[in-house]
Amino acid sequence: MQRKRSPFFPIVILFIVLNGFFVAGKSMLEKWNADQTVLIFGNLLLFAVTLISFLLAKRGLQSTNPNAFVRAVYRSVMIKFFICAIVAFVYIQITKKEVNKPALFVCMGLYLVYSFMEVSVLTKMLRNKPNA
């Protein structure tokens, strides 16, 4: 009997691989002047926010009203964006002139990667939904 994997599994794998790289690749990150702590915390934050966003959108997907799914996706994207923007603003305000720009730009790229993966998983779930 084969166990069915969670649709969120690829995002979990991405999180684990990225954290493994950030921990193991400390010397490479230092060459790029990227702060390891910022990258690990950013990856953790993006994973947590993506999980919350995914769960909100998944709840909308389970609704019989097709508009509920669209609203849930919009809501989850807005929540994700504003949480990330607030955390970035707080980080910039706390560190002032010592902001680690390479790590911040990598986190911005990771935001896009996590968002893309979340949308692809949700789209796949929508296609597999009966009467969709």
Solvent accessible surface area in square Angstrom, and as a share of the most:
residue,aa,sasa,rsa
1,M,246,1.10
2,Q,172,0.76
3,R,222,0.81
4,K,190,0.81
5,R,168,0.61
6,S,63,0.41
7,P,51,0.32
8,F,14,0.06
9,F,74,0.31
10,P,60,0.38
11,I,0,0.00
12,V,45,0.26
13,I,73,0.37
14,L,32,0.16
15,F,33,0.14
16,I,101,0.51
17,V,93,0.54
18,L,29,0.15
19,N,32,0.16
20,G,39,0.37
21,F,79,0.33
22,F,6,0.02
23,V,92,0.53
24,A,90,0.70
25,G,11,0.10
26,K,100,0.43
27,S,77,0.49
28,M,81,0.36
29,L,3,0.01
30,E,102,0.46
31,K,161,0.68
32,W,138,0.48
33,N,107,0.55
34,A,7,0.06
35,D,57,0.29
36,Q,37,0.16
37,T,99,0.57
38,V,24,0.14
39,L,1,0.00
40,I,52,0.26
41,F,113,0.47
42,G,9,0.08
43,N,0,0.00
44,L,89,0.44
45,L,36,0.18
46,L,7,0.03
47,F,33,0.14
48,A,43,0.34
49,V,6,0.03
50,T,0,0.00
51,L,63,0.31
52,I,86,0.44
53,S,1,0.01
54,F,5,0.02
55,L,96,0.48
56,L,28,0.14
57,A,0,0.00
58,K,60,0.25
59,R,157,0.57
60,G,8,0.07
61,L,11,0.05
62,Q,126,0.56
63,S,36,0.23
64,T,139,0.81
65,N,61,0.31
66,P,103,0.65
67,N,90,0.46
68,A,17,0.13
69,F,31,0.13
70,V,75,0.43
71,R,126,0.46
72,A,3,0.02
73,V,36,0.20
74,Y,147,0.56
75,R,117,0.43
76,S,1,0.01
77,V,63,0.36
78,M,99,0.44
79,I,61,0.31
80,K,3,0.01
81,F,98,0.41
82,F,103,0.43
83,I,61,0.31
84,C,21,0.12
85,A,42,0.32
86,I,105,0.53
87,V,46,0.26
88,A,34,0.26
89,F,128,0.53
90,V,71,0.41
91,Y,42,0.16
92,I,66,0.34
93,Q,79,0.35
94,I,132,0.67
95,T,40,0.23
96,K,131,0.55
97,K,200,0.85
98,E,146,0.66
99,V,27,0.15
100,N,32,0.17
101,K,129,0.54
102,P,51,0.32
103,A,0,0.00
104,L,33,0.16
105,F,127,0.53
106,V,57,0.33
107,C,19,0.11
108,M,108,0.48
109,G,31,0.30
110,L,15,0.07
111,Y,43,0.16
112,L,121,0.60
113,V,62,0.36
114,Y,0,0.00
115,S,28,0.18
116,F,145,0.60
117,M,43,0.19
118,E,7,0.03
119,V,78,0.45
120,S,48,0.31
121,V,16,0.09
122,L,7,0.03
123,T,52,0.31
124,K,122,0.52
125,M,34,0.15
126,L,61,0.30
127,R,173,0.63
128,N,110,0.56
129,K,63,0.27
130,P,108,0.68
131,N,162,0.83
132,A,89,0.69
